[in-house]
Amino acid sequence: MPFREVNSKMVEATVVPGQKMFSQRGAMLAYRGEVSFTPNMQGGQGGLASMIGRRVANEATPLMTVEGNGTVMFGHGGHHIQVIQLTGDTLYVEADRLLAFDGTLQQGTMFMGSQGGVMGMVRGQVTGQGLFTTTLKGHGAVAVMAHGGVIELPITPGRAVHVDPQAYVAHHGDLRNKLSTALGWRDMVGRGSGEAFQLELSGSGAVYVQASEEKL
């Protein structure tokens, strides 16, 4: 794993010759060694097609290509950071939550409507998240940002997990998601708490939930 957690809001990455990393622009806090930072115009490992898809979807967060030999400290906006290790599976995450990730990971874009059909699109409108979500696939590490810290909730077949859509950060594995409603007597009398919608995830994998309903 190239990331070492310095504290809850800062990670240190090891950069070695011949290997690239990608980070959100403005996320570099300090570095040691001979390291270069170059604006990335090709959408990471996803290439031009990924870049175009993210631009159309308004999911394009500017990236930097990080290369050289040394260590780099990353952080952004005082957000809490969670390091996720991928072992061949795919991580689904909002683009603006990406702090940094291995250049070996293949980057793409997924239309949320393809997971849950129309309800997937409704989720995008209700939660304020884009209808397109960034995907990272392969073997490597990803550092994502969140408010108030993150907890990983395992999901196993037959045991779905319901998440407040505003607290959702990312998920990986073979999961299906759909938006469900939870209307109770408080909603009936107009005193709803704003949690009438829930994101239901089922299958096999894990979902990452932040300790806040605030978006980045």
KOLROZA-63069 format. One line per 8 residues: number of its first residue (from 0); their letters; for each residue x, y, z of N, C-alpha, C, CB. Coordinates in Angstrom, 2 decimals, decimal comma. Glycine has a CB too. Example, Ala and Ser with C-alpha at 12.3 -4.5 7.8 and 13.67 -1.06 7.14 Angstrom:
% residues 2
0> AS> 13,19 -5,69 7,80 12,30 -4,50 7,80 13,20 -3,30 7,80 11,31 -4,47 9,05 ~ 12,85 -2,25 7,08 13,67 -1,06 7,14 12,90 0,03 7,87 14,08 -0,60 5,72;
//
This chain:
% residues 216
0> MPFREVNS> 0,85 -1,19 0,00 0,00 0,00 0,00 0,89 1,25 0,00 -0,96 0,00 1,23 ~ 0,72 2,16 -0,97 1,59 3,33 -1,05 1,22 4,43 -0,07 1,56 3,89 -2,44 ~ 0,05 4,33 0,59 -0,39 5,38 1,50 -0,14 5,00 2,96 -1,86 5,67 1,27 ~ 0,40 5,95 3,70 0,55 5,81 5,15 -0,26 6,90 5,80 2,06 5,88 5,60 ~ -1,15 6,52 6,70 -2,00 7,49 7,36 -1,20 8,25 8,42 -3,22 6,79 8,00 ~ -0,98 9,53 8,19 -0,27 10,38 9,14 -1,20 10,71 10,30 0,25 11,67 8,46 ~ -2,40 11,13 9,98 -3,47 11,31 10,96 -4,78 11,20 10,20 -3,35 12,69 11,72 ~ -5,89 11,52 10,84 -7,19 11,30 10,21 -7,44 12,19 9,00 -8,29 11,52 11,22;
8> KMVEATVV> -6,62 13,24 8,82 -6,85 14,19 7,74 -5,66 14,35 6,82 -7,22 15,52 8,31 ~ -4,70 13,43 6,91 -3,50 13,55 6,11 -2,89 12,17 5,85 -2,47 14,47 6,81 ~ -2,47 11,93 4,60 -1,80 10,69 4,27 -0,48 11,00 3,56 -2,69 9,79 3,39 ~ 0,46 10,07 3,67 1,74 10,18 2,99 1,85 9,06 1,97 2,93 10,13 4,01 ~ 2,22 9,40 0,75 2,32 8,42 -0,33 3,77 8,26 -0,76 1,45 8,84 -1,52 ~ 4,14 7,03 -1,07 5,48 6,75 -1,59 5,42 6,72 -3,10 6,02 5,40 -1,04 ~ 6,27 7,54 -3,73 6,33 7,62 -5,19 7,66 7,00 -5,63 6,20 9,10 -5,70 ~ 7,60 6,04 -6,56 8,81 5,36 -7,02 8,96 5,56 -8,53 8,76 3,85 -6,67;
16> PGQKMFSQ> 10,19 5,52 -9,03 10,43 5,72 -10,46 9,68 4,69 -11,31 11,91 5,64 -10,76 ~ 9,10 5,17 -12,40 8,41 4,28 -13,32 6,95 4,03 -12,99 9,10 3,00 -13,37 ~ 6,48 4,57 -11,87 5,08 4,38 -11,49 4,43 5,74 -11,25 4,97 3,51 -10,23 ~ 3,19 5,88 -11,71 2,46 7,12 -11,57 1,43 7,03 -10,44 1,78 7,48 -12,87 ~ 1,11 8,20 -9,92 -0,04 8,35 -9,04 -0,86 9,50 -9,59 0,39 8,59 -7,54 ~ -2,12 9,55 -9,20 -2,98 10,68 -9,56 -3,55 11,27 -8,28 -4,12 10,25 -10,55 ~ -3,65 12,59 -8,24 -4,21 13,24 -7,07 -5,08 14,40 -7,51 -3,10 13,73 -6,13 ~ -5,97 14,80 -6,63 -6,77 15,98 -6,90 -5,86 17,21 -6,86 -7,94 16,11 -5,88;
24> RGAMLAYR> -6,08 18,13 -7,77 -5,26 19,34 -7,80 -5,44 20,12 -6,50 -5,62 20,23 -9,02 ~ -4,32 20,60 -5,99 -4,37 21,36 -4,74 -4,29 20,49 -3,51 -5,61 22,17 -4,68 ~ -4,14 19,16 -3,68 -4,13 18,25 -2,54 -2,74 18,03 -1,96 -4,72 16,93 -2,93 ~ -1,68 18,42 -2,69 -0,32 18,24 -2,20 -0,04 19,22 -1,07 0,70 18,41 -3,34 ~ 0,41 18,70 0,08 0,73 19,55 1,23 2,23 19,75 1,38 0,16 18,94 2,50 ~ 3,00 18,71 1,12 4,46 18,78 1,22 5,03 17,52 0,57 4,93 18,90 2,72 ~ 6,30 17,59 0,19 6,93 16,39 -0,37 8,44 16,40 -0,12 6,65 16,28 -1,89 ~ 9,01 15,19 -0,19 10,46 15,01 -0,08 10,93 14,30 -1,35 10,84 14,20 1,21;
32> GEVSFTPN> 12,15 14,60 -1,78 12,72 13,91 -2,92 12,49 14,64 -4,22 12,16 12,54 -3,03 ~ 12,71 13,92 -5,33 12,54 14,48 -6,66 11,17 14,04 -7,20 13,69 14,02 -7,62 ~ 10,18 14,87 -7,01 8,81 14,54 -7,40 8,26 15,65 -8,29 7,91 14,34 -6,15 ~ 7,57 15,28 -9,37 6,96 16,26 -10,27 5,45 16,13 -10,25 7,49 16,08 -11,71 ~ 4,77 17,25 -10,48 3,31 17,32 -10,49 2,89 17,97 -11,80 2,76 18,12 -9,24 ~ 2,12 17,23 -12,61 1,73 17,70 -13,93 0,22 17,66 -14,08 2,41 16,86 -15,03 ~ -0,40 18,75 -14,54 -1,85 18,70 -14,79 -2,20 17,57 -15,74 -2,36 20,04 -15,37 ~ -3,20 16,80 -15,37 -3,59 15,65 -16,18 -4,79 16,00 -17,03 -3,90 14,43 -15,30;
40> MQGGQGGL> -4,66 15,84 -18,36 -5,72 16,22 -19,29 -6,38 15,01 -19,93 -5,18 17,13 -20,35 ~ -6,00 13,80 -19,51 -6,49 12,60 -20,18 -7,42 11,76 -19,31 -5,33 11,76 -20,62 ~ -7,88 12,32 -18,19 -8,83 11,57 -17,36 -8,23 10,38 -16,66 -9,97 11,12 -18,18 ~ -6,92 10,46 -16,30 -6,28 9,35 -15,60 -6,10 8,16 -16,50 -7,09 8,96 -14,39 ~ -6,17 6,96 -15,93 -5,97 5,73 -16,69 -7,12 5,45 -17,66 -5,81 4,57 -15,75 ~ -8,23 6,16 -17,49 -9,37 5,93 -18,37 -9,21 6,55 -19,74 -10,60 6,46 -17,75 ~ -8,19 7,41 -19,90 -7,94 8,01 -21,20 -8,97 9,04 -21,61 -7,88 6,96 -22,23 ~ -8,97 9,35 -22,89 -9,82 10,42 -23,41 -11,30 10,12 -23,24 -9,51 10,66 -24,87;
48> ASMIGRRV> -11,68 8,86 -23,43 -13,11 8,51 -23,31 -13,62 8,78 -21,90 -13,33 7,03 -23,68 ~ -12,78 8,46 -20,91 -13,17 8,72 -19,53 -13,31 10,21 -19,28 -12,16 8,11 -18,55 ~ -12,36 10,98 -19,82 -12,40 12,42 -19,62 -13,66 13,02 -20,22 -11,16 13,07 -20,23 ~ -14,00 12,61 -21,45 -15,20 13,13 -22,11 -16,45 12,76 -21,33 -15,29 12,61 -23,54 ~ -16,52 11,49 -20,89 -17,68 11,04 -20,11 -17,86 11,85 -18,85 -17,54 9,58 -19,77 ~ -16,76 12,14 -18,16 -16,85 12,88 -16,92 -17,20 14,34 -17,19 -15,53 12,79 -16,15 ~ -16,71 14,91 -18,28 -17,07 16,28 -18,61 -18,56 16,40 -18,90 -16,26 16,78 -19,81 ~ -19,07 15,45 -19,70 -20,50 15,47 -20,03 -21,33 15,32 -18,78 -20,84 14,37 -21,04;
56> ANEATPLM> -20,85 14,48 -17,86 -21,60 14,19 -16,64 -21,36 15,21 -15,53 -21,25 12,82 -16,14 ~ -20,51 16,20 -15,81 -20,15 17,18 -14,80 -19,50 16,52 -13,59 -21,38 17,97 -14,36 ~ -18,75 15,43 -13,86 -18,06 14,70 -12,81 -16,56 14,86 -12,93 -18,44 13,23 -12,85 ~ -16,11 15,90 -13,64 -14,69 16,04 -13,92 -13,99 16,84 -12,82 -14,48 16,71 -15,28 ~ -13,31 16,15 -11,92 -12,49 16,80 -10,93 -11,06 16,85 -11,46 -12,56 16,07 -9,56 ~ -10,46 18,04 -11,56 -9,10 18,16 -12,13 -8,11 17,29 -11,36 -8,64 19,62 -12,11 ~ -7,27 16,58 -12,11 -6,29 15,69 -11,50 -4,87 16,14 -11,82 -6,50 14,26 -11,98 ~ -3,93 15,72 -10,96 -2,51 15,92 -11,19 -1,85 14,55 -11,34 -1,85 16,73 -10,03;
64> TVEGNGTV> -0,92 14,44 -12,27 -0,09 13,24 -12,37 1,13 13,44 -11,49 0,32 12,94 -13,86 ~ 1,38 12,48 -10,61 2,49 12,57 -9,66 3,51 11,51 -10,02 1,99 12,40 -8,18 ~ 4,75 11,93 -10,26 5,81 11,01 -10,66 7,11 11,39 -9,99 5,98 11,01 -12,19 ~ 8,05 10,44 -9,97 9,38 10,73 -9,45 9,84 9,72 -8,44 9,41 12,08 -8,84 ~ 10,59 10,20 -7,46 11,15 9,34 -6,43 11,15 10,09 -5,10 12,60 8,87 -6,81 ~ 10,24 9,74 -4,22 10,15 10,43 -2,94 8,86 10,14 -2,23 10,30 11,92 -3,14 ~ 8,48 11,00 -1,32 7,22 10,86 -0,59 6,44 12,17 -0,67 7,48 10,45 0,89 ~ 5,12 12,04 -0,71 4,25 13,21 -0,82 3,17 13,12 0,25 3,62 13,30 -2,24;
72> MFGHGGHH> 2,90 14,24 0,89 1,82 14,30 1,87 0,61 14,95 1,22 2,25 15,07 3,15 ~ -0,55 14,28 1,34 -1,78 14,75 0,74 -2,83 15,05 1,80 -2,31 13,72 -0,25 ~ -3,65 16,06 1,54 -4,80 16,41 2,36 -5,54 17,50 1,62 -4,37 16,86 3,80 ~ -6,81 17,71 1,98 -7,56 18,73 1,26 -8,76 19,21 2,09 -8,04 18,19 -0,11 ~ -8,82 20,51 2,35 -9,97 21,09 3,01 -10,21 20,64 4,43 -11,15 20,81 2,23 ~ -9,24 19,99 5,05 -9,43 19,48 6,40 -10,37 18,29 6,48 -9,95 20,56 7,27 ~ -10,67 17,66 5,32 -11,58 16,52 5,31 -10,90 15,28 5,89 -12,08 16,23 3,89 ~ -11,68 14,41 6,48 -11,18 13,12 6,93 -10,86 12,26 5,71 -12,20 12,41 7,85;
80> IQVIQLTG> -9,85 11,42 5,84 -9,39 10,60 4,72 -9,50 9,12 5,08 -7,92 10,95 4,35 ~ -10,00 8,36 4,14 -10,10 6,91 4,28 -9,32 6,26 3,15 -11,60 6,44 4,28 ~ -8,41 5,35 3,49 -7,64 4,62 2,48 -8,32 3,27 2,22 -6,15 4,41 2,93 ~ -8,62 3,02 0,95 -9,30 1,79 0,55 -8,37 0,99 -0,35 -10,65 2,10 -0,18 ~ -8,17 -0,27 -0,01 -7,30 -1,15 -0,80 -8,15 -2,02 -1,72 -6,43 -2,04 0,13 ~ -7,89 -1,94 -3,02 -8,61 -2,75 -3,99 -7,77 -3,96 -4,38 -8,99 -1,92 -5,23 ~ -8,41 -5,11 -4,49 -7,71 -6,34 -4,88 -8,37 -6,95 -6,11 -7,69 -7,36 -3,70 ~ -8,47 -6,13 -7,15 -9,05 -6,62 -8,39 -10,49 -6,23 -8,60 -8,93 -8,08 -8,45;
88> DTLYVEAD> -11,14 -5,67 -7,58 -12,55 -5,30 -7,72 -12,67 -3,83 -8,13 -13,31 -5,56 -6,41 ~ -13,89 -3,34 -8,17 -14,17 -1,98 -8,63 -14,73 -1,14 -7,50 -15,15 -2,01 -9,82 ~ -14,20 0,07 -7,36 -14,69 1,03 -6,39 -15,54 2,06 -7,11 -13,53 1,71 -5,63 ~ -16,73 2,33 -6,57 -17,63 3,34 -7,10 -17,60 4,52 -6,13 -19,11 2,78 -7,29 ~ -17,22 5,69 -6,62 -17,02 6,84 -5,74 -17,28 8,12 -6,50 -15,61 6,84 -5,14 ~ -17,83 9,13 -5,81 -18,03 10,43 -6,45 -16,68 11,05 -6,72 -18,90 11,36 -5,56 ~ -16,52 11,67 -7,90 -15,23 12,19 -8,34 -14,65 13,20 -7,37 -15,37 12,83 -9,70 ~ -15,48 14,05 -6,78 -14,95 15,09 -5,91 -14,47 14,55 -4,58 -15,99 16,15 -5,68;
96> RLLAFDGT> -14,72 13,27 -4,30 -14,23 12,66 -3,06 -12,85 12,04 -3,23 -15,21 11,61 -2,58 ~ -12,35 11,95 -4,44 -11,04 11,34 -4,68 -9,93 12,29 -4,26 -10,89 10,95 -6,16 ~ -9,08 11,84 -3,36 -7,91 12,62 -2,96 -6,70 12,21 -3,78 -7,63 12,44 -1,45 ~ -6,42 10,91 -3,81 -5,29 10,38 -4,58 -5,50 8,89 -4,78 -3,93 10,67 -3,85 ~ -4,87 8,34 -5,84 -4,99 6,90 -6,08 -3,85 6,42 -6,96 -6,34 6,57 -6,74 ~ -3,62 5,11 -6,89 -2,57 4,46 -7,69 -2,81 4,64 -9,18 -2,48 2,98 -7,35 ~ -1,74 4,92 -9,91 -1,85 5,04 -11,36 -2,11 3,72 -12,05 -0,62 5,65 -11,91 ~ -1,95 2,61 -11,33 -2,21 1,29 -11,92 -3,71 1,00 -12,03 -1,54 0,21 -11,08;
104> LQQGTMFM> -4,51 1,74 -11,32 -5,96 1,51 -11,33 -6,57 2,08 -12,61 -6,64 2,13 -10,09 ~ -7,49 1,33 -13,18 -8,18 1,76 -14,39 -9,37 2,62 -14,01 -8,63 0,55 -15,24 ~ -9,40 3,83 -14,55 -10,45 4,77 -14,21 -11,52 4,80 -15,29 -9,87 6,17 -14,02 ~ -12,78 4,87 -14,87 -13,89 4,92 -15,81 -15,05 5,71 -15,23 -14,34 3,52 -16,19 ~ -16,17 5,66 -15,93 -17,38 6,36 -15,51 -18,57 5,44 -15,69 -17,57 7,67 -16,30 ~ -19,46 5,39 -14,69 -20,64 4,54 -14,77 -21,88 5,40 -14,62 -20,61 3,44 -13,70 ~ -22,86 5,17 -15,48 -24,15 5,84 -15,39 -24,94 5,21 -14,27 -24,93 5,76 -16,74 ~ -25,31 6,00 -13,26 -25,98 5,45 -12,09 -27,30 4,79 -12,43 -26,20 6,52 -11,06;
112> GSQGGVMG> -27,92 5,19 -13,53 -29,17 4,57 -13,93 -29,02 3,11 -14,26 -29,74 5,29 -15,11 ~ -27,76 2,67 -14,54 -27,56 1,27 -14,87 -27,56 0,40 -13,63 -26,27 1,10 -15,63 ~ -27,52 1,00 -12,45 -27,66 0,26 -11,21 -28,94 0,72 -10,53 -26,42 0,46 -10,27 ~ -30,01 -0,01 -10,74 -31,27 0,35 -10,12 -32,23 1,04 -11,08 -31,02 1,23 -8,95 ~ -31,87 1,11 -12,37 -32,78 1,67 -13,37 -33,18 3,09 -13,06 -34,00 0,82 -13,48 ~ -34,47 3,37 -13,18 -34,98 4,73 -12,96 -34,68 5,20 -11,55 -36,49 4,78 -13,22 ~ -34,74 4,29 -10,58 -34,49 4,69 -9,20 -33,05 5,14 -9,01 -34,80 3,54 -8,25 ~ -32,14 4,56 -9,81 -30,76 5,02 -9,75 -30,65 6,47 -10,17 -29,87 4,16 -10,63;
120> MVRGQVTG> -31,44 6,86 -11,18 -31,43 8,25 -11,62 -32,08 9,16 -10,58 -32,17 8,39 -12,96 ~ -33,15 8,67 -9,95 -33,80 9,44 -8,90 -32,82 9,69 -7,76 -35,06 8,71 -8,39 ~ -32,04 8,67 -7,43 -31,06 8,82 -6,37 -30,11 9,97 -6,66 -30,27 7,53 -6,18 ~ -29,67 10,08 -7,90 -28,77 11,14 -8,28 -29,38 12,50 -8,08 -28,35 10,99 -9,70 ~ -30,67 12,64 -8,35 -31,34 13,91 -8,19 -31,58 14,23 -6,71 -32,65 13,92 -8,95 ~ -32,00 13,23 -5,94 -32,36 13,45 -4,54 -31,12 13,75 -3,70 -33,09 12,23 -3,98 ~ -30,03 13,01 -3,93 -28,85 13,16 -3,09 -27,95 14,27 -3,52 -28,08 11,89 -3,07 ~ -28,14 14,81 -4,71 -27,25 15,83 -5,21 -26,00 15,25 -5,83 -26,88 16,76 -4,11;
128> QGLFTTTL> -25,89 13,92 -5,87 -24,76 13,28 -6,51 -25,01 13,20 -8,01 -24,50 11,88 -5,92 ~ -23,93 13,15 -8,78 -24,07 13,10 -10,22 -24,71 11,81 -10,68 -22,74 13,26 -10,87 ~ -25,34 11,86 -11,86 -25,91 10,65 -12,43 -24,80 9,70 -12,87 -26,83 10,98 -13,61 ~ -23,60 10,24 -13,07 -22,45 9,43 -13,39 -21,55 9,34 -12,16 -21,69 10,01 -14,60 ~ -21,00 8,17 -11,93 -20,09 7,96 -10,81 -18,76 7,46 -11,33 -20,69 6,96 -9,78 ~ -17,66 7,93 -10,75 -16,33 7,48 -11,15 -16,10 6,06 -10,65 -15,25 8,44 -10,61 ~ -15,44 5,25 -11,47 -15,07 3,90 -11,07 -13,55 3,75 -11,14 -15,76 2,85 -11,98 ~ -13,01 3,00 -10,19 -11,58 2,66 -10,17 -11,49 1,16 -10,00 -10,82 3,42 -9,02;
136> KGHGAVAV> -10,77 0,51 -10,91 -10,74 -0,95 -10,92 -9,30 -1,45 -11,00 -11,55 -1,50 -12,10 ~ -9,03 -2,53 -10,26 -7,72 -3,16 -10,33 -7,14 -3,44 -8,96 -6,76 -2,31 -11,11 ~ -5,80 -3,46 -8,91 -5,09 -3,70 -7,66 -4,34 -2,43 -7,28 -4,11 -4,92 -7,79 ~ -4,68 -1,88 -6,12 -4,03 -0,66 -5,69 -4,82 0,01 -4,60 -3,83 0,29 -6,85 ~ -4,35 1,18 -4,20 -4,96 1,90 -3,09 -5,59 3,21 -3,56 -3,93 2,18 -2,01 ~ -6,65 3,60 -2,85 -7,37 4,84 -3,13 -7,57 5,58 -1,82 -8,74 4,56 -3,83 ~ -7,30 6,88 -1,81 -7,57 7,71 -0,64 -8,77 8,59 -0,97 -6,33 8,58 -0,25 ~ -9,86 8,43 -0,20 -11,08 9,20 -0,44 -11,33 10,13 0,75 -12,29 8,26 -0,68;
144> MAHGGVIE> -12,09 11,20 0,50 -12,37 12,21 1,52 -13,82 12,12 2,00 -12,09 13,62 0,97 ~ -14,01 12,50 3,26 -15,35 12,47 3,84 -15,41 13,45 5,01 -15,71 11,03 4,31 ~ -16,63 13,70 5,48 -16,84 14,54 6,65 -16,98 13,66 7,89 -18,09 15,43 6,47 ~ -16,23 13,98 8,92 -16,44 13,35 10,22 -15,98 11,91 10,36 -17,84 13,40 10,53 ~ -15,14 11,43 9,45 -14,67 10,06 9,54 -15,56 9,09 8,79 -14,58 9,64 10,98 ~ -15,03 7,88 8,55 -15,72 6,89 7,72 -15,74 5,54 8,42 -15,04 6,77 6,35 ~ -16,83 4,81 8,24 -16,91 3,44 8,71 -17,21 2,54 7,52 -17,99 3,28 9,82 ~ -16,58 1,38 7,49 -16,82 0,39 6,43 -17,84 -0,63 6,92 -15,48 -0,32 6,01;
152> LPITPGRA> -18,94 -0,77 6,17 -19,99 -1,73 6,52 -19,99 -2,88 5,52 -21,38 -1,03 6,57 ~ -19,63 -4,09 5,94 -19,66 -5,24 5,04 -21,10 -5,56 4,63 -19,01 -6,47 5,70 ~ -21,27 -6,02 3,40 -22,58 -6,42 2,88 -22,47 -7,84 2,37 -23,08 -5,45 1,75 ~ -23,32 -8,72 2,86 -23,31 -10,12 2,47 -24,66 -10,50 1,88 -22,96 -11,03 3,66 ~ -24,71 -11,54 1,04 -25,97 -11,95 0,42 -27,05 -12,20 1,47 -25,76 -13,20 -0,42 ~ -28,23 -11,64 1,23 -29,35 -11,82 2,14 -29,38 -10,85 3,29 -29,33 -13,19 2,67 ~ -28,35 -10,01 3,41 -28,30 -9,03 4,50 -27,99 -7,65 3,91 -27,23 -9,44 5,56 ~ -29,01 -7,02 3,37 -28,85 -5,70 2,76 -28,55 -4,65 3,83 -30,11 -5,31 1,97;
160> VHVDPQAY> -27,91 -3,57 3,41 -27,61 -2,45 4,29 -28,32 -1,21 3,75 -26,08 -2,21 4,41 ~ -28,99 -0,48 4,64 -29,66 0,76 4,26 -28,84 1,94 4,75 -31,11 0,81 4,84 ~ -28,61 2,89 3,85 -27,74 4,03 4,15 -28,46 5,33 3,83 -26,41 3,93 3,35 ~ -28,27 6,31 4,68 -28,75 7,66 4,36 -27,98 8,11 3,12 -28,54 8,67 5,57 ~ -28,65 8,46 2,03 -27,95 8,83 0,79 -26,94 9,95 0,99 -28,94 9,24 -0,26 ~ -27,21 10,87 1,92 -26,29 11,98 2,14 -25,01 11,52 2,86 -26,97 13,07 2,95 ~ -25,09 10,38 3,54 -23,92 9,88 4,26 -23,10 8,90 3,43 -24,36 9,20 5,55 ~ -23,62 8,52 2,27 -22,92 7,58 1,39 -21,64 8,21 0,86 -23,83 7,16 0,22;
168> VAHHGDLR> -20,54 7,43 0,88 -19,26 7,89 0,36 -18,84 7,09 -0,88 -18,18 7,78 1,44 ~ -18,85 5,77 -0,76 -18,39 4,90 -1,86 -18,80 3,47 -1,55 -16,84 5,01 -2,07 ~ -18,67 2,59 -2,55 -18,87 1,17 -2,30 -18,05 0,36 -3,29 -20,36 0,80 -2,39 ~ -17,81 -0,89 -2,95 -17,12 -1,79 -3,88 -17,70 -3,18 -3,73 -15,58 -1,80 -3,63 ~ -17,45 -3,99 -4,72 -17,97 -5,36 -4,72 -19,11 -5,52 -5,70 -18,44 -5,74 -3,34 ~ -19,71 -6,69 -5,67 -20,84 -7,01 -6,55 -22,13 -6,60 -5,85 -20,85 -8,53 -6,94 ~ -22,46 -5,32 -5,95 -23,60 -4,79 -5,23 -24,63 -4,19 -6,17 -23,15 -3,75 -4,23 ~ -25,87 -4,24 -5,73 -26,96 -3,54 -6,40 -27,46 -2,46 -5,47 -28,12 -4,52 -6,81;
176> NKLSTALG> -27,84 -1,31 -6,02 -28,38 -0,26 -5,17 -29,73 0,19 -5,70 -27,41 0,92 -5,07 ~ -30,58 0,58 -4,77 -31,86 1,14 -5,16 -32,29 2,11 -4,07 -32,93 0,03 -5,38 ~ -33,11 3,06 -4,46 -33,62 4,05 -3,51 -34,96 3,56 -2,98 -33,76 5,45 -4,18 ~ -35,09 3,55 -1,66 -36,35 3,13 -1,05 -36,86 4,25 -0,16 -36,17 1,82 -0,23 ~ -38,12 4,19 0,17 -38,73 5,20 1,03 -39,03 4,61 2,39 -40,00 5,77 0,39 ~ -38,98 5,47 3,39 -39,29 5,04 4,76 -40,19 6,09 5,39 -37,98 4,84 5,62 ~ -41,43 6,10 4,94 -42,39 7,09 5,42 -43,04 6,62 6,72 -43,47 7,38 4,36 ~ -43,00 7,46 7,72 -43,62 7,14 9,00 -44,61 8,21 9,40 -42,57 6,96 10,08;
184> WRDMVGRG> -45,07 8,13 10,64 -46,09 9,09 11,07 -45,55 10,51 11,11 -46,62 8,70 12,45 ~ -44,24 10,70 11,35 -43,68 12,04 11,36 -43,79 12,69 9,99 -42,22 12,01 11,82 ~ -43,58 11,87 8,95 -43,70 12,40 7,59 -45,15 12,72 7,26 -43,12 11,41 6,58 ~ -46,04 11,91 7,78 -47,45 12,10 7,48 -47,96 13,43 8,05 -48,28 10,95 8,05 ~ -47,38 13,88 9,16 -47,85 15,13 9,77 -46,93 16,30 9,43 -47,95 14,97 11,28 ~ -46,06 16,09 8,48 -45,23 17,19 8,01 -44,05 17,52 8,89 -46,05 18,39 7,85 ~ -43,62 16,56 9,73 -42,48 16,81 10,61 -41,37 15,82 10,30 -42,90 16,70 12,09 ~ -41,19 15,55 9,02 -40,18 14,58 8,61 -38,77 15,05 8,93 -40,29 14,30 7,13;
192> SGEAFQLE> -37,88 14,10 9,16 -36,50 14,42 9,52 -35,62 14,56 8,30 -35,94 13,36 10,44 ~ -36,17 14,39 7,09 -35,34 14,46 5,90 -34,74 13,12 5,53 -34,24 15,46 6,09 ~ -35,11 12,06 6,27 -34,56 10,73 6,02 -35,62 9,80 5,42 -33,99 10,13 7,31 ~ -36,54 10,38 4,66 -37,59 9,56 4,06 -37,03 8,66 2,98 -38,68 10,45 3,48 ~ -35,88 9,03 2,38 -35,26 8,21 1,36 -34,06 7,48 1,95 -34,83 9,07 0,15 ~ -33,93 6,22 1,58 -32,79 5,42 2,02 -32,19 4,72 0,81 -33,21 4,38 3,10 ~ -30,87 4,59 0,82 -30,18 3,87 -0,23 -29,97 2,44 0,24 -28,80 4,56 -0,60 ~ -30,59 1,49 -0,45 -30,48 0,08 -0,08 -29,44 -0,60 -0,96 -31,84 -0,62 -0,20;
200> LSGSGAVY> -28,43 -1,20 -0,34 -27,39 -1,91 -1,07 -27,43 -3,38 -0,68 -25,98 -1,30 -0,79 ~ -27,41 -4,24 -1,70 -27,48 -5,68 -1,45 -26,49 -6,39 -2,35 -28,92 -6,21 -1,70 ~ -26,10 -7,59 -1,94 -25,14 -8,38 -2,70 -23,97 -8,77 -1,84 -24,67 -7,63 -3,94 ~ -22,76 -8,62 -2,39 -21,54 -8,99 -1,67 -20,50 -7,90 -1,88 -21,01 -10,37 -2,15 ~ -20,08 -7,26 -0,79 -19,10 -6,20 -0,90 -19,09 -5,36 0,37 -19,38 -5,32 -2,11 ~ -18,88 -4,05 0,21 -18,84 -3,16 1,36 -19,22 -1,76 0,93 -17,44 -3,17 2,02 ~ -19,80 -1,00 1,86 -20,15 0,39 1,61 -19,46 1,24 2,67 -21,71 0,60 1,64 ~ -19,02 2,43 2,27 -18,34 3,34 3,18 -19,29 4,50 3,49 -17,01 3,86 2,56;
208> VQASEEKL> -19,48 4,75 4,78 -20,44 5,74 5,25 -19,72 6,76 6,11 -21,60 5,06 6,04 ~ -20,00 8,04 5,87 -19,39 9,10 6,67 -20,29 9,49 7,83 -19,11 10,31 5,79 ~ -19,65 10,07 8,85 -20,39 10,44 10,06 -20,97 11,84 9,93 -19,48 10,37 11,30 ~ -21,61 12,10 8,80 -22,18 13,41 8,55 -23,11 13,30 7,35 -21,07 14,47 8,31 ~ -24,07 14,22 7,25 -24,94 14,28 6,10 -24,55 15,45 5,19 -26,40 14,40 6,53 ~ -23,35 15,97 5,41 -22,87 17,13 4,64 -22,07 16,67 3,43 -22,01 18,05 5,52 ~ -22,37 17,27 2,28 -21,64 16,96 1,06 -20,33 17,72 1,03 -22,49 17,29 -0,18 ~ -19,37 17,23 0,27 -18,09 17,94 0,14 -18,29 19,21 -0,66 -17,02 17,04 -0,54;
//
